[in-house]
Amino acid sequence: EVRLVESGGGLVQAGGSLRLSCALSGVTLADYDVAWFRRAPEKEREGVGCISSRTGDTYLTDSVKGRFAISRDNAKNTVNLQMNSLKPEDTAVYYCRASQFGNVYWGQGTQVTVSS
C-alpha cells in the first residue's frame, strides 16, 4: 500500500518558521517527483513547489521564493518543506503529492495557521 503522510503543521506567529515533512511508504522516493500544494479557506488549491526525482532540482512559486525551501532525504524516504518568514496569507492545508510513471499519490494534508 502506498501512503504519504504529512507532518509538522501547526500554529505559528507571523515571521516564524515551520518544517513540514512528507513521509512516503510503499514506494521508493528516489523514483518519484514530489510536489507541495496548499489550499487556503475559500481558495483554490495552489502549487507551492516541487522537487525532481532525477535531478533534485527544485521549483518554488513566486509567492514563497526566498522564504520556503524543498529538500529530500532519499534514505529516509522523506521530502521536507522548510517555511521561514511565514505570513498570515500562508495559512492553508498543505499537501504533498508523489507522481511518476502515471501514478499519482496524495497525502491527507497538514494544517498551517499563521497568526498576525
Secondary structure, DSSP 4 states (H G I P E B T S, - for coil): --EEEEE--EEEETT--EEEEEEEESS-GGGSEEEEEEE-TTS--EEEEEE-TTT--EEE-GGGTTTEEEEEETTTTEEEEEE-S--GGG-EEEEEEEEETTEEEE---EEEEEE-
